């Protein structure tokens, strides 16, 4: 069995320590620390359990035997050497580190037949019922676990979801066809639910059929990973965490949907030192019913993303979103650098992601409540608009501040149905119209109050 390198053993010896040591000069968010898993030092090699790694034969059974051996031993490090391992969905166990060595790839089947599913390219007429809309349901994630403790996925290898065949038969693809187009439910790539102490470090995740990494629980640390999928791949969110004491740092993301989507019911979340290329930015919502609080996003760069910083919900979404701090953020070529949208309607297949301004009968229950959201040290260049804050007339977002901000955009900043919005030491340069458009809003811009309806029409921002 190939030994674990000495540098890795040195790191593993520290797995019971906290995920971060407070720096000499503490910054906001430094108190958010995720505890690392404690994993026994025993080593197991998946090839000792029959894995081949040639992407011809399935290696699922070998991985299952190896994971069972780790569980029986009380935990350890499961080493995956160089090679390409074709597997069907597997479940991890507690106190396990799945370690992918350089050149190692765990890869999903690249045909529907490999999953045991009918191929919609061949039998589209009878596929919908059997492959997603009926009793079979979604295929499980390629790698998953629930109600586990002390789990890690580490190393320099790759987990690839072979997602292209699913993207072609997604619900989004179906919108380009007449009604009745087959829709195949898509699996996620890596998911964990109700986990305690999870560490994802160093690996690459690619080409998931749908979301790439969806962890929920307590004490989650995700660092030094790369996630990529084509920019037009549907719903390929990179990291969708939920829980308490969640840290995401030092990652590069280039995909087709949210780069990071922070989920409802979470608190004490730190996102830092991310490079976001294609994708929909760092998002919250649209489901906010469980609320989110105490979130810090800092030291991040966006280049070419659809959105930058986004918080979205809708009437009926409910929940309190508060105590957010974004700082030291740089953006260029971002379509919407900052976006609060409490009338989100992006899944309706319409030209706009903004729903009706006035509530219909019965829609004034379970309103989202956004407040105490702060942005500082933000630089934006070459954006179509400076930003949007779109609230609800009956529940205005409030206590929102921008400090030390420079924005260069074609159009200005829309603030609609919001109050107590403050810009200090801010410069907004636009090519068309006014720096601000307000509609039923109160804004202080470098000490000058703007209220009511000012600056022109707000429709271009929709």
URWONOR-V995213 format. One line per field, one symbol per residue. psi: psi as a letter, one per 30 degrees, with the letter a starting at -180 (. if undefined). burial: I if it has 24 or more other ideal C-beta (glycine too) atoms within 12 Angstrom, else O. A space follows every 10 residues. Layout:
psi->???
burial->???
This chain:
psi->kklkleeeee effgffllfl kklejklkff fjkkklljkl fkkkkfffgg kehggdlkge eeeeeeeeee eefglajjkj lkljjkllkl klllhkjjjj lkfkkkklkg leeffgkkjf feheegeeef gefbfeakkl leklkkhlki kkjlagakjk fhfeeeefgl eeeffgllkf kkkkkkllek kkkhljjkjk kflkkkhkeb kejikkbkik kjlhlkkklk fgkkhhkdji lkakikkklh lkkjagbkek jkllgllikk klhkjkclag ajlkafjgef lklikkklhl kkjgleldkk kkalkfealk jlhkkklikk kkhkejekjk jghkhfgfgl flgkakekkl kggglhkljk likkklhkkk khkelelkjj akefikklhk kkkikkkkle lakkjkhllh kkkkhkjjkl fkalfkkkjh lkkjjhfkkk lbjlfakfef f.
burial->OOOIOOOIOO IIOOIOOOII OOOOOOOIIO OIIIIIIIII OIIIIIIOIO IOIOIOOIII OIIIOIIOII IOOOIIIIII IIIIIIIIII IIIIIIIIII IOOIIIIIIO OIOIIOIIII OOOOOOIIOI IIOOOOOIII IIIIIOOIII IIIIIIIIII IIIIIIIIII IIOIOOOOOO OIIIIIIIII IIIOIIIIII IIIIIIIIII IIIIIIIIII IIIIIIIIIO OOIIIIIIII IIIIIIIIII IIIIIIIIII IIIIIIIIII IIIIIIIIII IIIIIIIIOI IIIIIIIIII IIIIIIIIII IIIIIIIIII IIIIIIIIII IIIIIIIIII IIIIIIOOOO OOIIIOIOOO OOOOOOIIII IOIIIIIIII IOIIIIIIII IIIOIIIIOI IIOOIIIIII IIIIIIIIII IIIOOIOIOI OOIIIIIIII IIIIIOOOOI OOOIIOOIOO II
